[in-house]
């Protein structure tokens, strides 16, 4: 088995053959960190849900908000 470059744990043989150098546990932790920064909202009334990455888009989603 291959060794994880982050935690020195074991990388499954099928993952190592696919070119992965990080174990499943470390990949799951990284994916959770990335997902924590996602924000999905309706940008306008009755609109589709969309991924928001710009804070100014997020502040425009509530028309009743006064600044």
HTML snippet that shows the backbone in 3Dmol.js (N, CA, C, O; Angstrom):
<script src="https://3Dmol.org/build/3Dmol-min.js"></script>
<div id="view" style="width:600px;height:400px;position:relative"></div>
<script>
const pdb = `
ATOM      1  N   UNK A   1       0.825  -1.181   0.000  1.00  0.00           N
ATOM      2  CA  UNK A   1       0.000   0.000   0.000  1.00  0.00           C
ATOM      3  C   UNK A   1       0.878   1.257   0.000  1.00  0.00           C
ATOM      4  O   UNK A   1       2.002   1.258   0.503  1.00  0.00           O
ATOM      5  N   UNK A   2       0.337   2.299  -0.569  1.00  0.00           N
ATOM      6  CA  UNK A   2       1.030   3.580  -0.585  1.00  0.00           C
ATOM      7  C   UNK A   2       0.763   4.340   0.701  1.00  0.00           C
ATOM      8  O   UNK A   2      -0.161   4.020   1.448  1.00  0.00           O
ATOM      9  N   UNK A   3       1.586   5.352   0.948  1.00  0.00           N
ATOM     10  CA  UNK A   3       1.460   6.149   2.164  1.00  0.00           C
ATOM     11  C   UNK A   3       0.914   7.532   1.826  1.00  0.00           C
ATOM     12  O   UNK A   3       1.331   8.153   0.849  1.00  0.00           O
ATOM     13  N   UNK A   4      -0.025   8.010   2.647  1.00  0.00           N
ATOM     14  CA  UNK A   4      -0.625   9.330   2.474  1.00  0.00           C
ATOM     15  C   UNK A   4       0.439  10.404   2.710  1.00  0.00           C
ATOM     16  O   UNK A   4       1.215  10.306   3.660  1.00  0.00           O
ATOM     17  N   UNK A   5       0.478  11.427   1.854  1.00  0.00           N
ATOM     18  CA  UNK A   5       1.483  12.476   2.000  1.00  0.00           C
ATOM     19  C   UNK A   5       1.140  13.459   3.117  1.00  0.00           C
ATOM     20  O   UNK A   5       1.988  14.260   3.512  1.00  0.00           O
ATOM     21  N   UNK A   6      -0.085  13.410   3.630  1.00  0.00           N
ATOM     22  CA  UNK A   6      -0.487  14.335   4.701  1.00  0.00           C
ATOM     23  C   UNK A   6      -0.387  13.700   6.082  1.00  0.00           C
ATOM     24  O   UNK A   6       0.206  14.277   6.994  1.00  0.00           O
ATOM     25  N   UNK A   7      -0.968  12.513   6.236  1.00  0.00           N
ATOM     26  CA  UNK A   7      -1.040  11.916   7.572  1.00  0.00           C
ATOM     27  C   UNK A   7      -0.241  10.625   7.709  1.00  0.00           C
ATOM     28  O   UNK A   7      -0.223  10.016   8.779  1.00  0.00           O
ATOM     29  N   UNK A   8       0.407  10.214   6.653  1.00  0.00           N
ATOM     30  CA  UNK A   8       1.201   8.972   6.640  1.00  0.00           C
ATOM     31  C   UNK A   8       0.336   7.725   6.806  1.00  0.00           C
ATOM     32  O   UNK A   8       0.845   6.651   7.127  1.00  0.00           O
ATOM     33  N   UNK A   9      -0.980   7.868   6.587  1.00  0.00           N
ATOM     34  CA  UNK A   9      -1.879   6.719   6.627  1.00  0.00           C
ATOM     35  C   UNK A   9      -1.783   5.935   5.314  1.00  0.00           C
ATOM     36  O   UNK A   9      -0.959   6.242   4.453  1.00  0.00           O
ATOM     37  N   UNK A  10      -2.619   4.941   5.181  1.00  0.00           N
ATOM     38  CA  UNK A  10      -2.580   4.075   4.004  1.00  0.00           C
ATOM     39  C   UNK A  10      -3.508   4.589   2.905  1.00  0.00           C
ATOM     40  O   UNK A  10      -4.649   4.968   3.173  1.00  0.00           O
ATOM     41  N   UNK A  11      -3.020   4.599   1.689  1.00  0.00           N
ATOM     42  CA  UNK A  11      -3.829   4.926   0.515  1.00  0.00           C
ATOM     43  C   UNK A  11      -4.191   3.591  -0.132  1.00  0.00           C
ATOM     44  O   UNK A  11      -3.313   2.769  -0.392  1.00  0.00           O
ATOM     45  N   UNK A  12      -5.458   3.376  -0.388  1.00  0.00           N
ATOM     46  CA  UNK A  12      -5.903   2.113  -0.976  1.00  0.00           C
ATOM     47  C   UNK A  12      -5.211   1.887  -2.324  1.00  0.00           C
ATOM     48  O   UNK A  12      -4.962   2.839  -3.064  1.00  0.00           O
ATOM     49  N   UNK A  13      -4.903   0.637  -2.636  1.00  0.00           N
ATOM     50  CA  UNK A  13      -4.194   0.348  -3.887  1.00  0.00           C
ATOM     51  C   UNK A  13      -4.913   0.867  -5.134  1.00  0.00           C
ATOM     52  O   UNK A  13      -4.271   1.377  -6.051  1.00  0.00           O
ATOM     53  N   UNK A  14      -6.242   0.741  -5.171  1.00  0.00           N
ATOM     54  CA  UNK A  14      -6.960   1.205  -6.361  1.00  0.00           C
ATOM     55  C   UNK A  14      -6.891   2.726  -6.484  1.00  0.00           C
ATOM     56  O   UNK A  14      -6.901   3.252  -7.597  1.00  0.00           O
ATOM     57  N   UNK A  15      -6.818   3.446  -5.350  1.00  0.00           N
ATOM     58  CA  UNK A  15      -6.687   4.896  -5.392  1.00  0.00           C
ATOM     59  C   UNK A  15      -5.268   5.292  -5.790  1.00  0.00           C
ATOM     60  O   UNK A  15      -5.069   6.250  -6.536  1.00  0.00           O
ATOM     61  N   UNK A  16      -4.287   4.549  -5.288  1.00  0.00           N
ATOM     62  CA  UNK A  16      -2.898   4.826  -5.642  1.00  0.00           C
ATOM     63  C   UNK A  16      -2.671   4.610  -7.138  1.00  0.00           C
ATOM     64  O   UNK A  16      -1.957   5.380  -7.780  1.00  0.00           O
ATOM     65  N   UNK A  17      -3.278   3.568  -7.684  1.00  0.00           N
ATOM     66  CA  UNK A  17      -3.161   3.310  -9.120  1.00  0.00           C
ATOM     67  C   UNK A  17      -3.793   4.419  -9.944  1.00  0.00           C
ATOM     68  O   UNK A  17      -3.367   4.684 -11.068  1.00  0.00           O
ATOM     69  N   UNK A  18      -4.821   5.075  -9.379  1.00  0.00           N
ATOM     70  CA  UNK A  18      -5.486   6.173 -10.082  1.00  0.00           C
ATOM     71  C   UNK A  18      -4.715   7.484  -9.933  1.00  0.00           C
ATOM     72  O   UNK A  18      -5.093   8.500 -10.517  1.00  0.00           O
ATOM     73  N   UNK A  19      -3.626   7.460  -9.147  1.00  0.00           N
ATOM     74  CA  UNK A  19      -2.790   8.644  -9.014  1.00  0.00           C
ATOM     75  C   UNK A  19      -3.017   9.454  -7.756  1.00  0.00           C
ATOM     76  O   UNK A  19      -2.396  10.503  -7.584  1.00  0.00           O
ATOM     77  N   UNK A  20      -3.898   8.995  -6.864  1.00  0.00           N
ATOM     78  CA  UNK A  20      -4.156   9.724  -5.618  1.00  0.00           C
ATOM     79  C   UNK A  20      -3.011   9.478  -4.649  1.00  0.00           C
ATOM     80  O   UNK A  20      -2.537   8.350  -4.513  1.00  0.00           O
ATOM     81  N   UNK A  21      -2.568  10.530  -3.978  1.00  0.00           N
ATOM     82  CA  UNK A  21      -1.491  10.408  -2.995  1.00  0.00           C
ATOM     83  C   UNK A  21      -1.970  10.750  -1.594  1.00  0.00           C
ATOM     84  O   UNK A  21      -1.176  10.815  -0.655  1.00  0.00           O
ATOM     85  N   UNK A  22      -3.283  10.970  -1.458  1.00  0.00           N
ATOM     86  CA  UNK A  22      -3.878  11.331  -0.173  1.00  0.00           C
ATOM     87  C   UNK A  22      -4.925  10.281   0.183  1.00  0.00           C
ATOM     88  O   UNK A  22      -5.674   9.828  -0.683  1.00  0.00           O
ATOM     89  N   UNK A  23      -4.976   9.896   1.454  1.00  0.00           N
ATOM     90  CA  UNK A  23      -5.926   8.870   1.890  1.00  0.00           C
ATOM     91  C   UNK A  23      -7.356   9.407   1.855  1.00  0.00           C
ATOM     92  O   UNK A  23      -7.577  10.613   1.739  1.00  0.00           O
ATOM     93  N   UNK A  24      -8.299   8.515   1.955  1.00  0.00           N
ATOM     94  CA  UNK A  24      -9.722   8.865   1.894  1.00  0.00           C
ATOM     95  C   UNK A  24     -10.092   9.808   3.033  1.00  0.00           C
ATOM     96  O   UNK A  24     -10.853  10.753   2.826  1.00  0.00           O
ATOM     97  N   UNK A  25      -9.573   9.567   4.215  1.00  0.00           N
ATOM     98  CA  UNK A  25      -9.888  10.400   5.374  1.00  0.00           C
ATOM     99  C   UNK A  25      -9.434  11.850   5.155  1.00  0.00           C
ATOM    100  O   UNK A  25     -10.185  12.784   5.438  1.00  0.00           O
ATOM    101  N   UNK A  26      -8.225  12.034   4.660  1.00  0.00           N
ATOM    102  CA  UNK A  26      -7.712  13.395   4.406  1.00  0.00           C
ATOM    103  C   UNK A  26      -8.485  14.059   3.273  1.00  0.00           C
ATOM    104  O   UNK A  26      -8.737  15.263   3.324  1.00  0.00           O
ATOM    105  N   UNK A  27      -8.865  13.296   2.251  1.00  0.00           N
ATOM    106  CA  UNK A  27      -9.647  13.864   1.148  1.00  0.00           C
ATOM    107  C   UNK A  27     -11.027  14.285   1.636  1.00  0.00           C
ATOM    108  O   UNK A  27     -11.542  15.317   1.206  1.00  0.00           O
ATOM    109  N   UNK A  28     -11.639  13.499   2.533  1.00  0.00           N
ATOM    110  CA  UNK A  28     -12.945  13.860   3.080  1.00  0.00           C
ATOM    111  C   UNK A  28     -12.864  15.132   3.917  1.00  0.00           C
ATOM    112  O   UNK A  28     -13.751  15.982   3.844  1.00  0.00           O
ATOM    113  N   UNK A  29     -11.800  15.267   4.714  1.00  0.00           N
ATOM    114  CA  UNK A  29     -11.626  16.477   5.520  1.00  0.00           C
ATOM    115  C   UNK A  29     -11.476  17.699   4.627  1.00  0.00           C
ATOM    116  O   UNK A  29     -12.062  18.746   4.905  1.00  0.00           O
ATOM    117  N   UNK A  30     -10.702  17.577   3.562  1.00  0.00           N
ATOM    118  CA  UNK A  30     -10.497  18.698   2.637  1.00  0.00           C
ATOM    119  C   UNK A  30     -11.805  19.051   1.931  1.00  0.00           C
ATOM    120  O   UNK A  30     -12.112  20.231   1.761  1.00  0.00           O
ATOM    121  N   UNK A  31     -12.567  18.062   1.524  1.00  0.00           N
ATOM    122  CA  UNK A  31     -13.847  18.307   0.855  1.00  0.00           C
ATOM    123  C   UNK A  31     -14.818  19.013   1.791  1.00  0.00           C
ATOM    124  O   UNK A  31     -15.566  19.887   1.354  1.00  0.00           O
ATOM    125  N   UNK A  32     -14.820  18.648   3.073  1.00  0.00           N
ATOM    126  CA  UNK A  32     -15.692  19.300   4.048  1.00  0.00           C
ATOM    127  C   UNK A  32     -15.310  20.768   4.221  1.00  0.00           C
ATOM    128  O   UNK A  32     -16.185  21.623   4.363  1.00  0.00           O
ATOM    129  N   UNK A  33     -14.006  21.067   4.210  1.00  0.00           N
ATOM    130  CA  UNK A  33     -13.555  22.456   4.313  1.00  0.00           C
ATOM    131  C   UNK A  33     -14.019  23.270   3.114  1.00  0.00           C
ATOM    132  O   UNK A  33     -14.453  24.412   3.265  1.00  0.00           O
ATOM    133  N   UNK A  34     -13.929  22.690   1.935  1.00  0.00           N
ATOM    134  CA  UNK A  34     -14.345  23.394   0.724  1.00  0.00           C
ATOM    135  C   UNK A  34     -15.856  23.621   0.739  1.00  0.00           C
ATOM    136  O   UNK A  34     -16.318  24.717   0.422  1.00  0.00           O
ATOM    137  N   UNK A  35     -16.627  22.602   1.102  1.00  0.00           N
ATOM    138  CA  UNK A  35     -18.084  22.731   1.126  1.00  0.00           C
ATOM    139  C   UNK A  35     -18.558  23.739   2.161  1.00  0.00           C
ATOM    140  O   UNK A  35     -19.618  24.342   1.991  1.00  0.00           O
ATOM    141  N   UNK A  36     -17.798  23.933   3.225  1.00  0.00           N
ATOM    142  CA  UNK A  36     -18.188  24.885   4.267  1.00  0.00           C
ATOM    143  C   UNK A  36     -18.206  26.314   3.739  1.00  0.00           C
ATOM    144  O   UNK A  36     -18.891  27.169   4.301  1.00  0.00           O
ATOM    145  N   UNK A  37     -17.476  26.583   2.683  1.00  0.00           N
ATOM    146  CA  UNK A  37     -17.429  27.944   2.139  1.00  0.00           C
ATOM    147  C   UNK A  37     -18.496  28.180   1.074  1.00  0.00           C
ATOM    148  O   UNK A  37     -18.595  29.285   0.541  1.00  0.00           O
ATOM    149  N   UNK A  38     -19.283  27.179   0.759  1.00  0.00           N
ATOM    150  CA  UNK A  38     -20.332  27.331  -0.251  1.00  0.00           C
ATOM    151  C   UNK A  38     -21.547  28.014   0.351  1.00  0.00           C
ATOM    152  O   UNK A  38     -21.859  27.811   1.525  1.00  0.00           O
ATOM    153  N   UNK A  39     -22.226  28.810  -0.435  1.00  0.00           N
ATOM    154  CA  UNK A  39     -23.475  29.435  -0.019  1.00  0.00           C
ATOM    155  C   UNK A  39     -24.426  29.381  -1.211  1.00  0.00           C
ATOM    156  O   UNK A  39     -24.123  29.940  -2.265  1.00  0.00           O
ATOM    157  N   UNK A  40     -25.556  28.727  -1.060  1.00  0.00           N
ATOM    158  CA  UNK A  40     -26.522  28.583  -2.140  1.00  0.00           C
ATOM    159  C   UNK A  40     -27.797  29.312  -1.730  1.00  0.00           C
ATOM    160  O   UNK A  40     -28.373  29.020  -0.682  1.00  0.00           O
ATOM    161  N   UNK A  41     -28.240  30.263  -2.559  1.00  0.00           N
ATOM    162  CA  UNK A  41     -29.424  31.070  -2.257  1.00  0.00           C
ATOM    163  C   UNK A  41     -30.225  31.324  -3.527  1.00  0.00           C
ATOM    164  O   UNK A  41     -29.770  31.055  -4.638  1.00  0.00           O
ATOM    165  N   UNK A  42     -31.436  31.851  -3.327  1.00  0.00           N
ATOM    166  CA  UNK A  42     -32.225  32.348  -4.449  1.00  0.00           C
ATOM    167  C   UNK A  42     -31.846  33.816  -4.625  1.00  0.00           C
ATOM    168  O   UNK A  42     -32.034  34.617  -3.710  1.00  0.00           O
ATOM    169  N   UNK A  43     -31.319  34.172  -5.781  1.00  0.00           N
ATOM    170  CA  UNK A  43     -30.877  35.548  -5.989  1.00  0.00           C
ATOM    171  C   UNK A  43     -32.038  36.502  -6.198  1.00  0.00           C
ATOM    172  O   UNK A  43     -31.879  37.710  -6.020  1.00  0.00           O
ATOM    173  N   UNK A  44     -33.202  35.988  -6.573  1.00  0.00           N
ATOM    174  CA  UNK A  44     -34.377  36.833  -6.716  1.00  0.00           C
ATOM    175  C   UNK A  44     -35.599  35.986  -6.404  1.00  0.00           C
ATOM    176  O   UNK A  44     -35.514  34.758  -6.371  1.00  0.00           O
ATOM    177  N   UNK A  45     -36.730  36.631  -6.177  1.00  0.00           N
ATOM    178  CA  UNK A  45     -37.944  35.929  -5.794  1.00  0.00           C
ATOM    179  C   UNK A  45     -38.337  34.883  -6.834  1.00  0.00           C
ATOM    180  O   UNK A  45     -38.368  35.171  -8.030  1.00  0.00           O
ATOM    181  N   UNK A  46     -38.628  33.698  -6.385  1.00  0.00           N
ATOM    182  CA  UNK A  46     -39.040  32.568  -7.218  1.00  0.00           C
ATOM    183  C   UNK A  46     -37.989  32.172  -8.254  1.00  0.00           C
ATOM    184  O   UNK A  46     -38.317  31.560  -9.271  1.00  0.00           O
ATOM    185  N   UNK A  47     -36.754  32.514  -8.002  1.00  0.00           N
ATOM    186  CA  UNK A  47     -35.677  32.150  -8.913  1.00  0.00           C
ATOM    187  C   UNK A  47     -35.060  30.817  -8.530  1.00  0.00           C
ATOM    188  O   UNK A  47     -35.374  30.252  -7.482  1.00  0.00           O
ATOM    189  N   UNK A  48     -34.195  30.330  -9.371  1.00  0.00           N
ATOM    190  CA  UNK A  48     -33.477  29.095  -9.086  1.00  0.00           C
ATOM    191  C   UNK A  48     -32.438  29.346  -8.005  1.00  0.00           C
ATOM    192  O   UNK A  48     -31.964  30.467  -7.823  1.00  0.00           O
ATOM    193  N   UNK A  49     -32.093  28.280  -7.292  1.00  0.00           N
ATOM    194  CA  UNK A  49     -31.015  28.383  -6.318  1.00  0.00           C
ATOM    195  C   UNK A  49     -29.697  28.441  -7.076  1.00  0.00           C
ATOM    196  O   UNK A  49     -29.491  27.705  -8.041  1.00  0.00           O
ATOM    197  N   UNK A  50     -28.803  29.329  -6.628  1.00  0.00           N
ATOM    198  CA  UNK A  50     -27.523  29.512  -7.295  1.00  0.00           C
ATOM    199  C   UNK A  50     -26.406  29.597  -6.265  1.00  0.00           C
ATOM    200  O   UNK A  50     -26.610  30.039  -5.135  1.00  0.00           O
ATOM    201  N   UNK A  51     -25.242  29.169  -6.675  1.00  0.00           N
ATOM    202  CA  UNK A  51     -24.062  29.259  -5.835  1.00  0.00           C
ATOM    203  C   UNK A  51     -23.589  30.706  -5.810  1.00  0.00           C
ATOM    204  O   UNK A  51     -23.396  31.318  -6.860  1.00  0.00           O
ATOM    205  N   UNK A  52     -23.402  31.255  -4.607  1.00  0.00           N
ATOM    206  CA  UNK A  52     -22.960  32.639  -4.460  1.00  0.00           C
ATOM    207  C   UNK A  52     -21.532  32.635  -3.928  1.00  0.00           C
ATOM    208  O   UNK A  52     -21.248  32.052  -2.882  1.00  0.00           O
ATOM    209  N   UNK A  53     -20.650  33.286  -4.653  1.00  0.00           N
ATOM    210  CA  UNK A  53     -19.267  33.406  -4.211  1.00  0.00           C
ATOM    211  C   UNK A  53     -18.890  34.845  -3.931  1.00  0.00           C
ATOM    212  O   UNK A  53     -17.869  35.102  -3.292  1.00  0.00           O
ATOM    213  N   UNK A  54     -19.698  35.795  -4.399  1.00  0.00           N
ATOM    214  CA  UNK A  54     -19.432  37.215  -4.196  1.00  0.00           C
ATOM    215  C   UNK A  54     -20.368  37.736  -3.109  1.00  0.00           C
ATOM    216  O   UNK A  54     -21.586  37.597  -3.223  1.00  0.00           O
ATOM    217  N   UNK A  55     -19.814  38.329  -2.066  1.00  0.00           N
ATOM    218  CA  UNK A  55     -20.607  38.803  -0.935  1.00  0.00           C
ATOM    219  C   UNK A  55     -21.625  39.858  -1.357  1.00  0.00           C
ATOM    220  O   UNK A  55     -22.708  39.917  -0.775  1.00  0.00           O
ATOM    221  N   UNK A  56     -21.316  40.690  -2.343  1.00  0.00           N
ATOM    222  CA  UNK A  56     -22.266  41.723  -2.770  1.00  0.00           C
ATOM    223  C   UNK A  56     -23.531  41.101  -3.372  1.00  0.00           C
ATOM    224  O   UNK A  56     -24.618  41.662  -3.231  1.00  0.00           O
ATOM    225  N   UNK A  57     -23.403  39.949  -4.040  1.00  0.00           N
ATOM    226  CA  UNK A  57     -24.586  39.242  -4.548  1.00  0.00           C
ATOM    227  C   UNK A  57     -25.451  38.760  -3.389  1.00  0.00           C
ATOM    228  O   UNK A  57     -26.679  38.795  -3.464  1.00  0.00           O
ATOM    229  N   UNK A  58     -24.815  38.319  -2.340  1.00  0.00           N
ATOM    230  CA  UNK A  58     -25.546  37.806  -1.185  1.00  0.00           C
ATOM    231  C   UNK A  58     -26.302  38.920  -0.480  1.00  0.00           C
ATOM    232  O   UNK A  58     -27.417  38.694  -0.011  1.00  0.00           O
ATOM    233  N   UNK A  59     -25.736  40.106  -0.393  1.00  0.00           N
ATOM    234  CA  UNK A  59     -26.409  41.202   0.290  1.00  0.00           C
ATOM    235  C   UNK A  59     -27.581  41.737  -0.512  1.00  0.00           C
ATOM    236  O   UNK A  59     -28.469  42.372   0.058  1.00  0.00           O
ATOM    237  N   UNK A  60     -27.613  41.498  -1.824  1.00  0.00           N
ATOM    238  CA  UNK A  60     -28.722  41.952  -2.649  1.00  0.00           C
ATOM    239  C   UNK A  60     -29.899  40.977  -2.668  1.00  0.00           C
ATOM    240  O   UNK A  60     -30.925  41.267  -3.283  1.00  0.00           O
ATOM    241  N   UNK A  61     -29.769  39.835  -2.010  1.00  0.00           N
ATOM    242  CA  UNK A  61     -30.837  38.839  -2.040  1.00  0.00           C
ATOM    243  C   UNK A  61     -32.008  39.215  -1.156  1.00  0.00           C
ATOM    244  O   UNK A  61     -33.101  38.683  -1.352  1.00  0.00           O
ATOM    245  N   UNK A  62     -31.833  40.109  -0.190  1.00  0.00           N
ATOM    246  CA  UNK A  62     -32.903  40.520   0.715  1.00  0.00           C
ATOM    247  C   UNK A  62     -33.279  41.974   0.416  1.00  0.00           C
ATOM    248  O   UNK A  62     -32.621  42.892   0.905  1.00  0.00           O
ATOM    249  N   UNK A  63     -34.339  42.195  -0.388  1.00  0.00           N
ATOM    250  CA  UNK A  63     -34.690  43.559  -0.767  1.00  0.00           C
ATOM    251  C   UNK A  63     -35.220  44.399   0.407  1.00  0.00           C
ATOM    252  O   UNK A  63     -35.238  45.626   0.309  1.00  0.00           O
ATOM    253  N   UNK A  64     -35.649  43.778   1.502  1.00  0.00           N
ATOM    254  CA  UNK A  64     -36.208  44.508   2.630  1.00  0.00           C
ATOM    255  C   UNK A  64     -35.128  44.995   3.595  1.00  0.00           C
ATOM    256  O   UNK A  64     -35.418  45.749   4.524  1.00  0.00           O
ATOM    257  N   UNK A  65     -33.923  44.579   3.384  1.00  0.00           N
ATOM    258  CA  UNK A  65     -32.827  44.951   4.274  1.00  0.00           C
ATOM    259  C   UNK A  65     -32.479  46.415   4.058  1.00  0.00           C
ATOM    260  O   UNK A  65     -32.347  46.870   2.922  1.00  0.00           O
ATOM    261  N   UNK A  66     -32.333  47.137   5.137  1.00  0.00           N
ATOM    262  CA  UNK A  66     -31.933  48.540   5.055  1.00  0.00           C
ATOM    263  C   UNK A  66     -30.516  48.692   5.569  1.00  0.00           C
ATOM    264  O   UNK A  66     -30.152  48.098   6.584  1.00  0.00           O
ATOM    265  N   UNK A  67     -29.726  49.475   4.883  1.00  0.00           N
ATOM    266  CA  UNK A  67     -28.344  49.671   5.332  1.00  0.00           C
ATOM    267  C   UNK A  67     -28.086  51.101   5.699  1.00  0.00           C
ATOM    268  O   UNK A  67     -26.974  51.445   6.099  1.00  0.00           O
TER     269      UNK A  67
END
`;
const viewer = $3Dmol.createViewer("view");
viewer.addModel(pdb, "pdb");
viewer.setStyle({}, {cartoon: {color: "spectrum"}});
viewer.zoomTo();
viewer.render();
</script>
